[in-house]
Amino acid sequence: MSNVKEGLKIIFLLIKKDLKESLKNRTAIMIILLPLFASLMFSLVSSEQLVRNFELGISGRETDQLVNFIEQNFRNFSIQEFKEIEAGKSATAAGSIDAAIYYDAEAEQLEDSYQIFLDSRDTVNFFILRENIADLLTDYHELEQGPDFNFQPAADFKVSSSILPVWLTVTITMIGLMLISASLSEEKDNKTLAALLVTKVNIYQIIIAKTFFAWILTIITSVLMGSLNGVLGIGIKRLLLSLLIVSTASFVFSGLGLIISLFTKSQSSARSISTVIYFPIIFPALVADVSPLTQKLALFFPTHYLYQALDKVLVYQGQHSNLYVEILALILFAIIFYLIIFIYIRKADSLVE
């Protein structure tokens, strides 16, 4: 029991040391503050996302012909049929589909025949989707110019909450990938790691301390971002889900950062590698919906699952959204990365030069 207490005390002291050193580290301050200020700035403006394939819900009587027309002529639309328009509207509000169309065959005027509910999370995407559906219906009815169809937002989203998943994904990735890799590599360069390893401290305690150091910074930064963007009042269940997602992702990217630092011989090498792989890791998550190819490619990156999970729980309020896949994927990535670390430590002749 005394050995466990002593081990925990050592880990706590190592975390305390890292926190103190981070206050003197300009890189650490920049990694945390720049996305923080950027998220505050972007809470006032809408983000412009790339156009993607759309998922369209259709309900109402006598819609078979419309469904067939869309499937044959518009490949960027995939169709889901709903018995009730409320189900389609709820799915749109939850982010499961992009738009829901209700067709009333008995309406006298063509513009009154359709009720169209759009995902209003992103302003630019809203107008692009509205234009696409208007063109679709105009072609379907063989009109030269379409009437004024009834477009409505399925739900109202704050711009601040819609951009927050992007900034959290960017920040969590940066903390683990760039800050933690640089931290351990710096200790290898200045012989701090070698000095620690000749004391009672072992490498596993250092790995644990670095991991929880990244977790503490991630939680603090995430809470600050959430406060600035007004999402702390979203409900205890969603807050706990957000905490679970952010914590799991922190372990994923701190593990990746530790792998970089262990496999490199100097701090400059670690910084170069982390900088080179940062954008290839973060980019697929943000452009996953551009095409079927990017959707498949994104499945191999942990950033994709982090962004999707945060988007569901923060923007779409966690309704009609299954988070099991995203959370399990993040846990799997974390296990893989720490297994690599464990195997490397067991087989390495020496961790310091």
C-alpha positions in Angstrom: 0.0 0.0 0.0 2.9 2.4 0.8 4.4 1.7 -2.6 1.1 2.7 -4.3 0.9 5.9 -2.3 4.5 6.7 -3.1 3.9 6.0 -6.8 0.9 8.3 -6.8 2.8 11.0 -5.0 5.6 10.8 -7.7 3.0 11.1 -10.5 1.4 14.1 -8.8 4.8 15.8 -8.4 5.6 15.2 -12.1 2.3 16.6 -13.2 2.9 19.7 -11.0 6.4 20.1 -12.5 4.9 19.9 -16.0 2.3 22.5 -15.2 4.9 24.9 -13.8 7.1 24.4 -16.8 4.2 25.0 -19.2 3.8 28.5 -17.8 7.3 29.3 -18.9 6.9 27.6 -22.3 5.8 30.0 -25.0 4.9 27.1 -27.3 2.5 25.7 -24.7 0.9 29.2 -24.2 0.5 29.7 -27.9 -1.0 26.2 -28.5 -3.7 27.0 -25.8 -4.4 30.7 -26.3 -4.5 31.0 -30.1 -7.3 28.5 -30.6 -9.0 30.0 -27.6 -9.1 33.5 -29.0 -9.9 32.2 -32.5 -12.9 30.3 -31.1 -14.1 33.5 -29.5 -13.7 35.4 -32.7 -15.5 32.8 -34.8 -18.4 32.6 -32.3 -19.6 35.8 -34.0 -19.4 34.7 -37.6 -20.5 31.6 -39.5 -18.0 29.1 -40.9 -18.1 28.4 -44.6 -18.0 24.6 -45.2 -17.5 22.8 -48.4 -20.5 21.6 -50.4 -21.2 17.9 -49.9 -23.6 15.1 -50.8 -27.0 15.6 -49.1 -29.3 13.2 -47.3 -32.9 14.1 -48.0 -36.0 12.9 -46.1 -39.3 12.7 -48.0 -42.8 12.1 -46.6 -46.4 12.5 -47.8 -48.7 10.6 -50.2 -47.9 10.0 -53.8 -44.2 10.7 -53.5 -42.9 7.6 -55.3 -42.5 9.5 -58.6 -40.6 12.3 -56.9 -38.3 9.8 -55.2 -37.6 8.0 -58.5 -36.9 11.3 -60.2 -34.4 12.3 -57.6 -32.6 8.9 -57.6 -32.3 8.9 -61.4 -31.2 12.6 -61.9 -29.5 13.8 -58.7 -26.7 11.6 -57.5 -25.7 14.0 -54.8 -29.0 13.3 -53.0 -29.6 10.1 -51.0 -33.3 9.5 -50.0 -34.9 8.4 -46.8 -38.7 8.0 -46.7 -40.6 8.9 -43.5 -44.3 8.2 -42.8 -44.7 11.4 -40.8 -43.1 14.8 -41.5 -42.4 15.3 -37.8 -40.0 12.3 -37.9 -38.2 13.8 -40.9 -38.1 17.2 -39.2 -36.7 15.7 -36.0 -34.1 13.8 -38.0 -33.0 17.0 -39.7 -32.8 18.9 -36.4 -30.7 16.1 -34.9 -28.3 16.1 -37.9 -29.2 12.7 -39.2 -30.3 14.1 -42.5 -29.8 17.5 -44.2 -33.4 18.3 -45.2 -36.9 16.9 -45.0 -39.6 17.5 -47.6 -43.4 17.0 -47.0 -45.5 16.8 -50.1 -49.3 17.6 -50.0 -50.9 16.3 -53.2 -54.2 18.1 -52.4 -52.8 21.6 -52.2 -54.2 24.0 -54.8 -51.0 26.0 -55.4 -47.6 24.3 -56.2 -45.7 26.3 -53.7 -48.2 25.2 -51.0 -47.7 21.5 -51.9 -44.3 21.4 -50.3 -43.0 22.0 -46.7 -39.3 21.9 -46.7 -37.2 21.8 -43.5 -33.5 22.4 -43.7 -30.5 21.9 -41.4 -29.8 25.5 -40.4 -26.6 24.9 -38.5 -24.4 26.5 -41.2 -25.7 29.6 -43.0 -23.8 29.0 -46.2 -24.7 25.4 -46.4 -28.4 26.4 -45.7 -28.6 28.6 -48.8 -26.7 26.1 -51.0 -29.1 23.3 -49.9 -32.1 25.5 -50.4 -30.9 26.4 -54.0 -30.3 22.7 -54.8 -33.8 21.6 -53.6 -35.5 24.5 -55.4 -33.7 23.6 -58.7 -34.6 19.9 -58.1 -38.3 20.7 -57.7 -38.3 23.1 -60.6 -36.8 20.4 -62.9 -39.3 17.8 -61.5 -42.3 20.0 -62.4 -40.7 21.0 -65.7 -40.9 24.7 -64.9 -38.7 27.4 -66.4 -38.6 29.3 -63.2 -39.5 27.8 -59.8 -42.1 29.2 -57.5 -41.4 30.5 -54.0 -41.2 27.2 -52.1 -41.7 27.2 -48.3 -38.3 26.7 -46.8 -38.0 26.6 -43.0 -35.1 25.8 -40.5 -35.7 22.5 -38.7 -34.1 23.9 -35.6 -32.3 27.1 -34.6 -28.6 26.7 -33.8 -26.2 29.2 -32.3 -23.2 30.0 -34.6 -20.9 29.8 -31.5 -21.9 26.2 -30.7 -21.8 25.1 -34.3 -18.1 26.1 -34.7 -17.0 24.9 -31.3 -16.5 21.2 -32.3 -14.0 22.4 -34.9 -11.9 24.4 -32.4 -12.0 21.7 -29.8 -10.8 19.1 -32.3 -8.0 21.4 -33.4 -6.9 22.3 -29.9 -7.1 18.7 -28.4 -5.0 17.5 -31.4 -2.4 20.3 -31.0 -2.0 19.7 -27.2 -1.3 16.0 -27.6 0.5 15.9 -30.9 2.7 19.0 -30.6 2.9 20.0 -26.9 3.3 16.6 -25.3 5.8 15.4 -27.9 7.8 18.5 -27.5 7.7 18.3 -23.7 9.2 14.8 -23.4 11.6 15.4 -26.2 12.9 18.5 -24.4 13.5 16.5 -21.3 15.5 14.0 -23.4 17.6 16.8 -24.8 18.4 18.6 -21.6 19.0 15.3 -19.7 16.1 15.8 -17.3 14.7 12.4 -18.3 18.0 10.7 -17.6 18.3 12.4 -14.3 14.7 11.3 -13.3 15.3 7.7 -14.3 18.2 7.3 -11.9 15.9 8.2 -9.0 12.9 6.2 -7.8 10.9 7.5 -10.8 10.4 5.0 -13.6 9.4 5.6 -17.2 5.8 4.3 -16.7 5.2 7.0 -14.1 6.6 9.6 -16.5 4.3 8.4 -19.3 1.3 8.5 -16.9 2.2 12.0 -15.7 2.6 13.3 -19.3 -0.8 11.8 -20.2 -2.6 13.4 -17.3 -0.8 16.7 -17.8 -2.3 16.7 -21.4 -5.7 15.8 -19.9 -5.6 18.7 -17.4 -4.7 21.2 -20.1 -7.3 19.8 -22.4 -10.1 20.0 -19.8 -9.1 23.5 -18.8 -9.0 24.7 -22.4 -12.3 23.0 -23.3 -14.1 24.5 -20.3 -12.9 27.9 -21.2 -14.0 27.5 -24.8 -17.3 26.2 -23.7 -17.8 29.2 -21.4 -16.9 31.7 -24.1 -19.3 30.0 -26.5 -22.2 29.7 -24.1 -22.6 25.9 -24.0 -22.2 25.3 -20.3 -26.0 25.4 -19.9 -26.7 22.5 -22.2 -27.6 20.0 -19.5 -25.7 17.7 -17.2 -26.1 14.6 -19.5 -24.6 16.4 -22.5 -21.8 18.0 -20.4 -20.8 14.6 -19.0 -20.8 13.1 -22.6 -18.7 16.0 -23.7 -16.3 15.4 -20.8 -16.0 11.7 -21.7 -15.4 12.5 -25.4 -12.8 15.2 -24.7 -11.0 13.1 -22.1 -10.8 10.0 -24.3 -9.5 12.1 -27.2 -6.9 13.6 -24.9 -5.6 10.2 -24.2 -5.5 9.4 -27.9 -3.5 12.4 -29.0 -1.2 12.5 -25.9 -0.4 8.8 -26.8 0.4 9.8 -30.3 2.6 12.7 -29.1 4.4 10.4 -26.7 5.1 7.9 -29.6 6.6 10.7 -31.6 8.9 11.8 -28.7 10.0 8.2 -27.9 10.8 7.4 -31.5 12.8 10.7 -32.2 16.2 11.6 -30.8 15.8 15.3 -30.4 13.3 18.0 -29.7 13.7 19.5 -33.1 13.0 16.2 -34.8 9.9 15.7 -32.7 8.6 19.2 -33.6 9.3 18.7 -37.3 7.5 15.3 -37.4 4.5 16.5 -35.3 4.2 19.6 -37.5 4.4 17.6 -40.7 1.7 15.1 -39.7 -0.6 17.6 -37.9 -2.4 18.8 -41.0 -2.8 15.4 -42.6 -4.4 14.2 -39.3 -6.7 17.2 -38.8 -7.7 17.8 -42.4 -9.7 14.6 -43.2 -12.0 15.2 -40.2 -13.0 18.7 -41.4 -13.7 17.7 -45.1 -15.0 14.2 -44.6 -18.4 14.9 -46.2 -17.0 16.5 -49.4 -17.1 13.2 -51.4 -17.4 9.4 -50.8 -13.6 9.1 -51.0 -13.0 11.6 -48.2 -15.7 9.9 -46.1 -13.9 6.6 -46.4 -10.5 8.2 -45.8 -11.6 10.0 -42.7 -12.5 6.6 -41.0 -8.8 5.9 -40.5 -8.2 9.1 -38.5 -9.1 9.7 -34.8 -9.9 13.3 -35.5 -12.9 12.3 -37.6 -14.5 10.5 -34.6 -13.7 13.3 -32.2 -15.2 15.9 -34.5 -18.3 13.8 -35.2 -18.9 13.1 -31.5 -18.5 16.7 -30.5 -20.8 17.8 -33.3 -23.5 15.4 -32.3 -23.4 16.2 -28.6 -22.8 20.0 -28.7 -24.6 21.1 -31.9 -27.4 18.5 -32.4 -28.1 18.2 -28.7 -27.4 14.5 -28.6 -30.9 13.7 -29.9 -31.3 10.8 -32.4 -27.5 10.5 -32.4 -25.6 7.3 -31.6 -22.3 8.1 -30.1 -21.2 4.5 -29.4 -19.2 4.2 -32.7 -17.3 7.5 -32.1 -16.4 6.8 -28.5 -15.4 3.2 -29.1 -13.3 4.2 -32.0 -11.5 6.8 -29.8 -10.9 4.2 -27.1 -9.5 1.8 -29.7 -7.1 4.4 -31.0 -6.0 5.1 -27.4 -5.4 1.4 -26.7 -3.4 1.0 -29.9 -1.2 4.0 -29.3 -0.4 3.0 -25.6 0.3 -0.6 -26.7 2.8 0.8 -29.1 4.4 2.8 -26.3 4.4 -0.2 -23.9 6.0 -2.5 -26.5 8.6 0.1 -27.4 9.6 0.7 -23.8 9.9 -3.1 -23.2 12.1 -3.7 -26.2 14.2 -0.5 -26.1 17.7 -0.9 -24.8 17.7 2.7 -23.5 15.3 5.6 -23.6 18.0 8.2 -23.3 21.2 8.8 -25.2 
